[in-house]
């Protein structure tokens, strides 16, 4: 079992530190030198312990479900206690390996938030920016997390991220909230291996990110929390942020909305374009956190390619939205489907949505010349993407696991390798 001994506040009340004991048989899943913590950009020491404990449990309990140990705490919000039971049931639908592990609280406490503010988890990407444009009239708090998309040690990219926020005219600086947490650093690589690598994406990130808002909700009267959707109901697979799981996250009298679930990613791009045409404001998206990117995006990785192609098919220049379209753009697009391709259900779905958009696009933005661009778009639209889903998946998983274990066991060597790559 794991026993939470104390939930204490340090750093002038801005950091919540969780002191916990771990049974010896489960030690391999956790890093002894990196106990879980959360740091806010304001004093949160007035938050009741039963609320302050929520970020800890939202990150620990999924591990408990897969490994099979119970967690003991002194106090817990009663609504969140029920929420954990419902979340476990939802994850079990896609991950039958989940075990009958539970949280035990000496006291369940009821809370009520009397104000009706709202907050949006804000990464600066397409999904979260599109959510912001539809909710501007609510003047929402925007909560950004260091330790999620940006590594907790990457001070340069975090400084860039904050600067981009300050430069964005539609963002109200008074409503920005910055949170730092070792979300992905307090557990060992053994946790990733519980789901064949990919713990953060497949299991952790939805619960983890939403939970960080719990202390802020108590202090700032936030009763509605929005987390932008990634996919629609057209596709279903085990993932850490879905409407079924996110909207089970509750404490006090809050509600979570898996926002934009009705929109495909191509439709979200259309919404961003409509917002730009209506307001004259072209937001600078940050969809990519590639190691070697400069500026807002790297503009060459597949995620950047898909987003840029969405704008192109809307007749828009992606450069107006934070990208730098490379001259060999369509070569990069088509390269994704050549050779020994391995594609997940989620990624294939994104490409197939773009194919549908390509077939219906009358006036795409021209990069080089109209004829060659049209030919390339036609070639892309005709690709048999459905045939690539989970092709050679066993080989992919085995290779990924080997790479992950090597990187995890020799982090300093891997960092040295990255430094050499940067210089080259």
Buried (B, 14 or more C-beta within 10 A) or exposed (E): BBBBEEBEBEEEBBBBBBEBEBEEEBEEBBBEEEBBBBBBEBEBBEBBBBBBBBBBBBBBBBBBBBBBBBBBBBBBBBBBBBBBEBBBEBBEEBBEEBEEBBBEBEEBBEBEBEEEBBBBBBBBBBBBBBBBBBBEEBEBBBBBBBBBBBBBEBEEBBEBBBEBBEEBEEBEEEBBBBBBBBBBBBBBBBBBBBBBBBBBBBBBBBBBBBBBBBBBBBBBBBBBBBBBBBBBEEBEEBBBBBBBBBBBBBBBBBEBBBBBBEBBBBBBBBBBBEBBEEEEEBBBBBBBBEEEBEEBBBBBBBBBBBBBBBBBBBEBBBBBBBBBBBEEBBEBBEEBBEEEBBBBBBBBBBBBBBBEBBEEBEEBBBBEEEEEBEEBBEBBBEBEBEEBBEEEEEEBBEEBBEEBBEBBEEEEEBEEEEEEEEEE
